[in-house]
Amino acid sequence: MPVRKKCWVPFRLRLLLALICAAGAGVYLTYSGIVRNAAPFISGEAGDRLFSRLSMSASLIESAVNSGIEKTRLTAARVGLRELLARTKEGALSQEDQSALLSRLQDAAGTSPSITAIDLMDSRGKAVAAIPPGNTGRNLSGTSDFRAGMEGVYVSAPRGGRAAMEYDITVPVRAPDSKPDQAPIGALRFRLTSTSLPWETADAGQIVVSLGRRQGNALKITGGAGGDREISLKSPEAAPFLPALEGKEGFTTLGTDEDKAIYAYRRLAAPDWVMTAGMPYAEASGRGAGMLKKARLNAALAFALLAITAFFIINVIIYPLTETARSAAVLLEDCGKPRPENDAKPQPELIDEALEAASERIRAGAYRGAELENETETLREEDADLKYQNAELAKLNKYLSERETKISELKREIAALKEKFGMGARE
């Protein structure tokens, strides 16, 4: 059965990877911080530029509408036209009066090429005169233009396409010498066409401009890819218009990261319209995106430089560790353990193993020294005991020697006495 060897990553590589990861984390946090802090400024710059372009177009449109309102009012204030319209209450106009009305309307239409149609309506909404003349006699009483125009100046919702925009201006016509609170005798409607609006498409990387007017809970808009349409105020498409309907002006960003777009919005007071201009956020923030691209490139270069620096620093850091590992291998061999092959173990583990082997050897030596010390102390005690016993034996030997000497002396004395007493008996 094959033996599986332990798979490990060299310490040098682990340390290098750790330094590179730390450098990468630092660079990433720095770059993300730059992106996070720069995003509001980039968005603000893009929004300001888009709003500036929107305001320029809005000013042109508003100027054209104001000029149209003034022309309509001046025409409605002409005494001859008012007198002729007042005669409609008395009955049908004569052919001569019809021609006079048409002549006055033609004069008004000739003052500007933007005027494409004119309707003069009596108090019942009937077109008593019109340009083109074929529209004469139509009943316009059901239109919002007539109903609102009888009460004051009314500008219809814009309509048209990308090449031109069309809208109606309706003003009341009052009888000559009428009082301010007297009801008008009819209404005058001008239809005008404007070519000053920059209808552009986002598909071509340009601005999408839309104009609209509120009608109850709906919004009639024109422009963009959808053309003329009516949308609900609650629909997502109406979101860019809502701030302008509240009288605000500025810019905002809508959508997710994939389809994020920036919109500028503004209200046109004279026609009571709202106007928006939108374009993809990435394109609107082109200059800021370029700055972020440079920051991203600088971050990548910084990371590469830090990685190269880490590689050289590792060599400086690892050199003392390598020398220590070699000494550790020698120490292992001195401790009676097999010397590992080159790079058989990570250097820190080799050093730890050598230190552990040396510690075990030192502990074994200390234990053996303690045992020898105990044996020495035991021998000292036994030696002291032997010395004590020798001293006692010496005392006993001395005592016995003295006693033996005394016994010998006594024996001599006894022998002397026996000899002395024996001689006396013989005598």
C-alpha positions as CSV (number, residue, x, y, z in Angstrom):
1,M,0.0,0.0,0.0
2,P,1.6,3.3,-1.0
3,V,2.4,5.8,1.8
4,R,0.9,9.2,1.3
5,K,3.3,12.0,2.0
6,K,2.2,15.1,3.8
7,C,1.6,17.9,1.4
8,W,2.8,21.3,2.6
9,V,3.5,24.7,1.2
10,P,7.1,26.0,1.8
11,F,7.3,28.7,4.5
12,R,8.9,31.1,2.0
13,L,6.0,30.8,-0.3
14,R,3.4,31.1,2.5
15,L,5.1,34.2,3.8
16,L,5.2,35.7,0.2
17,L,1.5,34.9,-0.3
18,A,0.6,36.5,3.0
19,L,2.5,39.7,2.1
20,I,1.0,39.8,-1.4
21,C,-2.5,39.3,0.1
22,A,-1.9,42.0,2.6
23,A,-0.7,44.3,-0.1
24,G,-3.7,43.4,-2.4
25,A,-6.1,44.0,0.5
26,G,-4.6,47.4,1.2
27,V,-4.6,48.4,-2.5
28,Y,-8.2,47.2,-2.9
29,L,-9.4,49.0,0.2
30,T,-7.7,52.2,-1.0
31,Y,-9.2,51.9,-4.5
32,S,-12.7,51.1,-3.2
33,G,-12.5,54.1,-0.8
34,I,-11.5,56.3,-3.8
35,V,-14.4,55.0,-5.8
36,R,-16.9,55.3,-2.9
37,N,-15.8,58.9,-2.1
38,A,-15.5,60.0,-5.7
39,A,-18.9,58.6,-6.8
40,P,-20.9,61.6,-5.5
41,F,-18.6,64.1,-7.2
42,I,-18.7,62.2,-10.5
43,S,-22.4,62.0,-10.3
44,G,-22.7,65.6,-9.4
45,E,-20.5,66.7,-12.3
46,A,-22.3,64.6,-14.8
47,G,-25.7,65.8,-13.4
48,D,-24.6,69.5,-13.5
49,R,-23.5,69.1,-17.1
50,L,-26.7,67.4,-18.2
51,F,-28.9,69.9,-16.3
52,S,-27.0,72.7,-17.9
53,R,-27.8,71.3,-21.4
54,L,-31.4,70.7,-20.4
55,S,-31.8,74.3,-19.1
56,M,-30.4,75.6,-22.4
57,S,-32.9,73.7,-24.4
58,A,-35.7,74.5,-21.9
59,S,-34.9,78.2,-22.2
60,L,-35.2,78.1,-26.0
61,I,-38.5,76.2,-25.8
62,E,-39.9,78.5,-23.2
63,S,-38.9,81.5,-25.2
64,A,-40.7,80.1,-28.3
65,V,-43.8,79.3,-26.3
66,N,-43.9,82.7,-24.7
67,S,-43.5,84.3,-28.1
68,G,-46.4,82.1,-29.4
69,I,-48.6,83.1,-26.4
70,E,-47.9,86.8,-27.1
71,K,-48.7,86.4,-30.8
72,T,-52.0,84.6,-29.9
73,R,-52.9,87.2,-27.4
74,L,-52.2,90.1,-29.8
75,T,-54.3,88.4,-32.5
76,A,-57.1,87.8,-30.1
77,A,-57.0,91.4,-29.0
78,R,-57.5,92.8,-32.5
79,V,-60.6,94.9,-32.5
80,G,-61.7,93.9,-36.0
81,L,-61.5,90.2,-35.2
82,R,-63.4,90.7,-32.0
83,E,-66.2,92.7,-33.7
84,L,-66.6,90.1,-36.4
85,L,-66.7,87.3,-33.8
86,A,-69.3,89.2,-31.7
87,R,-71.6,89.2,-34.8
88,T,-71.9,85.4,-34.6
89,K,-74.3,85.8,-31.7
90,E,-76.7,87.6,-34.0
91,G,-76.6,84.8,-36.6
92,A,-74.6,83.4,-39.4
93,L,-71.9,85.7,-40.8
94,S,-72.1,87.1,-44.2
95,Q,-69.7,86.0,-46.9
96,E,-68.0,89.3,-46.6
97,D,-67.5,88.9,-42.8
98,Q,-66.2,85.4,-43.4
99,S,-63.7,86.7,-45.9
100,A,-62.7,89.4,-43.5
101,L,-62.1,86.9,-40.6
102,L,-60.1,84.6,-42.9
103,S,-58.0,87.5,-44.0
104,R,-57.2,88.5,-40.5
105,L,-56.3,84.9,-39.6
106,Q,-54.1,84.7,-42.7
107,D,-52.3,87.9,-41.6
108,A,-51.7,86.4,-38.2
109,A,-50.4,83.1,-39.7
110,G,-48.0,85.1,-41.9
111,T,-46.2,86.7,-39.0
112,S,-44.3,83.4,-38.1
113,P,-43.5,80.2,-40.1
114,S,-44.0,78.2,-36.8
115,I,-47.8,78.9,-37.0
116,T,-49.3,75.9,-38.9
117,A,-53.0,76.2,-38.1
118,I,-55.5,78.7,-36.5
119,D,-59.0,78.1,-35.2
120,L,-61.4,80.9,-34.2
121,M,-64.2,79.4,-32.1
122,D,-67.4,81.0,-30.9
123,S,-68.8,80.6,-27.4
124,R,-70.3,77.3,-28.3
125,G,-67.0,75.8,-29.6
126,K,-67.8,76.0,-33.3
127,A,-64.9,77.0,-35.6
128,V,-66.3,80.0,-37.3
129,A,-63.0,80.6,-39.2
130,A,-59.9,78.4,-39.6
131,I,-56.6,78.0,-41.3
132,P,-56.6,75.8,-43.3
133,P,-60.1,76.9,-44.3
134,G,-61.2,73.3,-44.6
135,N,-61.4,73.1,-40.7
136,T,-64.1,75.8,-40.6
137,G,-67.4,74.6,-39.1
138,R,-65.9,71.9,-36.9
139,N,-67.3,71.5,-33.4
140,L,-64.5,71.8,-30.9
141,S,-66.6,72.2,-27.8
142,G,-65.5,68.8,-26.4
143,T,-61.8,69.6,-26.6
144,S,-59.8,70.5,-23.5
145,D,-58.2,73.3,-25.5
146,F,-61.6,75.1,-25.9
147,R,-62.8,74.5,-22.3
148,A,-59.5,75.7,-20.8
149,G,-59.0,78.4,-23.3
150,M,-62.3,80.0,-22.5
151,E,-61.0,80.5,-18.9
152,G,-57.5,81.8,-19.7
153,V,-54.3,81.1,-21.6
154,Y,-53.9,77.3,-22.1
155,V,-51.0,75.5,-23.7
156,S,-51.7,71.9,-24.7
157,A,-49.4,69.0,-24.1
158,P,-46.6,68.8,-26.6
159,R,-46.7,66.2,-29.3
160,G,-44.8,65.3,-32.4
161,G,-41.6,63.5,-33.1
162,R,-37.8,63.8,-33.1
163,A,-37.7,66.2,-36.0
164,A,-40.3,68.8,-34.7
165,M,-42.7,69.4,-31.8
166,E,-46.2,70.6,-32.1
167,Y,-48.5,72.2,-29.5
168,D,-51.6,74.4,-29.3
169,I,-52.0,77.8,-27.6
170,T,-55.6,78.8,-26.8
171,V,-56.7,82.2,-25.4
172,P,-60.1,83.7,-24.7
173,V,-61.5,86.3,-27.1
174,R,-63.6,89.0,-25.4
175,A,-66.1,91.4,-27.0
176,P,-65.1,95.0,-27.7
177,D,-65.6,97.2,-24.6
178,S,-66.3,94.2,-22.4
179,K,-65.9,94.3,-18.7
180,P,-63.2,92.2,-17.0
181,D,-65.7,89.9,-15.3
182,Q,-67.7,89.4,-18.5
183,A,-67.5,86.0,-20.2
184,P,-65.6,85.7,-23.4
185,I,-67.3,85.5,-26.7
186,G,-65.1,82.8,-28.0
187,A,-61.5,81.4,-28.1
188,L,-58.6,81.6,-30.5
189,R,-56.3,78.6,-30.9
190,F,-52.8,78.7,-32.6
191,R,-51.1,75.5,-33.6
192,L,-47.3,76.0,-33.6
193,T,-44.4,73.8,-34.5
194,S,-41.0,74.1,-32.9
195,T,-37.8,72.6,-34.3
196,S,-35.5,73.8,-31.5
197,L,-35.9,70.7,-29.3
198,P,-32.9,68.3,-29.5
199,W,-34.7,65.0,-30.0
200,E,-31.8,62.6,-29.6
201,T,-31.5,58.9,-28.9
202,A,-29.6,57.0,-26.2
203,D,-28.8,54.3,-28.7
204,A,-26.5,56.7,-30.4
205,G,-24.9,57.6,-27.1
206,Q,-26.8,60.9,-26.8
207,I,-29.4,62.5,-24.6
208,V,-33.0,61.4,-24.6
209,V,-35.2,64.5,-24.1
210,S,-38.9,64.2,-23.1
211,L,-41.6,66.8,-22.6
212,G,-44.9,66.3,-20.9
213,R,-47.9,67.8,-19.3
214,R,-50.0,66.5,-16.5
215,Q,-53.6,65.5,-17.2
216,G,-55.2,64.4,-14.0
217,N,-53.5,61.2,-12.8
218,A,-51.8,60.7,-16.1
219,L,-48.9,62.4,-18.0
220,K,-49.0,63.1,-21.7
221,I,-45.4,63.0,-22.9
222,T,-43.6,63.1,-26.2
223,G,-40.0,62.4,-27.1
224,G,-37.6,59.5,-26.6
225,A,-38.1,56.2,-28.3
226,G,-41.8,55.9,-27.4
227,G,-43.1,59.0,-29.3
228,D,-46.4,60.5,-28.1
229,R,-48.0,58.6,-25.3
230,E,-49.9,58.8,-22.1
231,I,-48.6,57.2,-19.0
232,S,-49.7,56.8,-15.4
233,L,-48.0,58.9,-12.8
234,K,-47.4,55.7,-10.8
235,S,-45.5,54.0,-13.7
236,P,-41.7,53.7,-13.5
237,E,-41.5,55.7,-16.7
238,A,-43.0,58.7,-14.9
239,A,-40.4,58.6,-12.1
240,P,-38.0,61.2,-13.7
241,F,-40.9,63.7,-14.2
242,L,-42.3,63.5,-10.6
243,P,-39.8,66.0,-9.0
244,A,-40.4,68.5,-11.8
245,L,-44.2,68.2,-11.2
246,E,-43.5,69.3,-7.6
247,G,-41.8,72.4,-8.9
248,K,-38.3,71.1,-8.3
249,E,-35.3,71.2,-10.7
250,G,-32.1,69.3,-10.7
251,F,-30.9,65.7,-11.5
252,T,-31.2,62.2,-10.1
253,T,-30.0,58.7,-10.9
254,L,-32.4,55.8,-11.5
255,G,-32.1,52.1,-12.3
256,T,-29.7,49.3,-11.2
257,D,-26.0,49.1,-11.9
258,E,-26.6,47.4,-15.3
259,D,-29.1,50.0,-16.7
260,K,-28.4,52.9,-14.4
261,A,-29.2,56.3,-16.0
262,I,-29.0,59.9,-14.9
263,Y,-31.9,62.3,-15.5
264,A,-32.1,66.0,-15.3
265,Y,-35.5,67.6,-14.8
266,R,-37.1,71.0,-14.9
267,R,-40.5,72.6,-15.1
268,L,-41.4,75.1,-17.8
269,A,-43.6,77.7,-16.1
270,A,-45.2,79.4,-19.2
271,P,-46.7,76.2,-20.8
272,D,-46.9,74.3,-17.5
273,W,-44.8,71.5,-19.0
274,V,-42.2,69.3,-17.4
275,M,-39.0,68.4,-19.2
276,T,-36.4,65.7,-18.6
277,A,-33.2,64.7,-20.3
278,G,-31.7,61.3,-19.6
279,M,-28.6,59.3,-20.7
280,P,-26.8,56.2,-19.5
281,Y,-24.8,56.9,-16.3
282,A,-21.6,55.4,-17.6
283,E,-21.6,57.7,-20.6
284,A,-22.7,60.8,-18.6
285,S,-19.9,60.3,-16.2
286,G,-17.3,59.7,-18.9
287,R,-14.7,62.1,-17.5
288,G,-15.1,60.7,-14.0
289,A,-15.0,57.1,-15.4
290,G,-11.7,58.0,-17.0
291,M,-10.4,59.2,-13.7
292,L,-11.5,56.0,-12.1
293,K,-9.9,54.0,-14.9
294,K,-6.6,55.8,-14.2
295,A,-7.1,55.1,-10.5
296,R,-7.7,51.4,-11.2
297,L,-4.5,51.3,-13.4
298,N,-2.5,53.0,-10.7
299,A,-3.9,50.5,-8.1
300,A,-2.8,47.6,-10.3
301,L,0.7,49.1,-10.8
302,A,0.9,49.7,-7.1
303,F,-0.1,46.1,-6.4
304,A,2.5,44.8,-8.9
305,L,5.2,47.0,-7.3
306,L,4.3,45.8,-3.8
307,A,4.4,42.2,-5.0
308,I,7.9,42.6,-6.5
309,T,9.0,44.4,-3.3
310,A,7.6,41.7,-1.2
311,F,9.5,39.1,-3.2
312,F,12.8,40.8,-2.5
313,I,11.9,41.5,1.2
314,I,11.2,37.8,1.6
315,N,14.7,36.9,0.7
316,V,16.1,39.4,3.2
317,I,13.8,38.1,5.9
318,I,14.2,34.4,5.1
319,Y,18.1,34.4,5.0
320,P,18.5,34.5,8.9
321,L,15.7,31.9,9.2
322,T,17.5,29.6,6.6
323,E,20.7,29.8,8.6
324,T,18.9,29.1,11.8
325,A,17.2,26.1,10.1
326,R,20.6,24.7,9.1
327,S,21.8,25.0,12.7
328,A,18.6,23.3,13.8
329,A,19.3,20.4,11.5
330,V,22.8,20.0,13.0
331,L,21.3,20.2,16.5
332,L,18.8,17.5,15.6
333,E,21.7,15.3,14.5
334,D,23.6,16.0,17.8
335,C,20.5,15.0,19.7
336,G,20.5,11.6,18.1
337,K,17.8,12.2,15.6
338,P,18.1,11.7,11.8
339,R,19.0,14.9,10.0
340,P,16.2,15.9,7.6
341,E,16.8,16.2,3.9
342,N,16.8,19.5,2.2
343,D,13.4,21.2,2.2
344,A,11.9,18.0,3.7
345,K,10.2,20.2,6.3
346,P,9.2,23.8,6.6
347,Q,12.0,25.8,8.3
348,P,9.9,26.9,11.3
349,E,8.8,23.3,11.9
350,L,12.4,22.2,11.6
351,I,13.5,24.8,14.1
352,D,10.6,23.9,16.5
353,E,11.6,20.2,16.2
354,A,15.2,20.9,17.0
355,L,14.3,23.1,19.9
356,E,12.0,20.4,21.2
357,A,14.7,17.8,20.8
358,A,17.3,20.0,22.6
359,S,14.8,20.7,25.3
360,E,14.1,17.0,25.8
361,R,17.9,16.4,25.9
362,I,18.3,19.1,28.5
363,R,15.4,17.8,30.5
364,A,16.9,14.3,30.4
365,G,20.3,15.6,31.5
366,A,18.8,17.6,34.3
367,Y,16.8,14.5,35.4
368,R,20.0,12.4,35.3
369,G,21.9,15.1,37.2
370,A,19.2,15.1,39.9
371,E,19.5,11.3,40.2
372,L,23.3,11.6,40.5
373,E,22.9,14.3,43.1
374,N,20.6,12.1,45.1
375,E,23.0,9.2,44.8
376,T,25.9,11.4,45.9
377,E,23.8,12.6,48.9
378,T,23.1,9.0,49.8
379,L,26.8,8.1,49.6
380,R,27.6,11.1,51.8
381,E,25.2,10.0,54.4
382,E,26.5,6.4,54.2
383,D,30.1,7.7,54.5
384,A,29.2,9.8,57.5
385,D,27.5,6.7,59.1
386,L,30.6,4.7,58.4
387,K,32.8,7.3,59.9
388,Y,30.6,7.3,63.0
389,Q,30.7,3.6,63.2
390,N,34.5,3.6,62.8
391,A,34.8,6.1,65.6
392,E,32.6,4.0,67.8
393,L,34.7,0.9,66.9
394,A,37.9,2.8,67.6
395,K,36.5,3.8,71.0
396,L,35.5,0.2,71.7
397,N,38.9,-1.1,70.5
398,K,40.6,1.4,72.7
399,Y,38.4,0.3,75.7
400,L,39.1,-3.4,75.0
401,S,42.8,-2.7,74.6
402,E,42.9,-0.9,77.9
403,R,40.9,-3.7,79.5
404,E,43.2,-6.3,78.1
405,T,46.2,-4.3,79.4
406,K,44.6,-4.2,82.9
407,I,43.8,-7.9,82.7
408,S,47.4,-8.6,81.8
409,E,48.6,-6.5,84.7
410,L,46.2,-8.2,87.1
411,K,47.4,-11.6,85.8
412,R,51.0,-10.5,86.6
413,E,50.0,-9.3,89.9
414,I,48.2,-12.5,90.7
415,A,51.1,-14.5,89.5
416,A,53.4,-12.4,91.7
417,L,51.2,-12.9,94.7
418,K,50.9,-16.6,94.0
419,E,54.6,-16.8,93.9
420,K,55.0,-14.7,97.0
421,F,52.5,-16.7,99.0
422,G,53.9,-20.0,97.7
423,M,57.3,-19.2,99.0
424,G,56.0,-18.2,102.4
425,A,54.2,-21.5,102.8
426,R,57.3,-23.5,102.0
427,E,59.1,-21.7,104.7
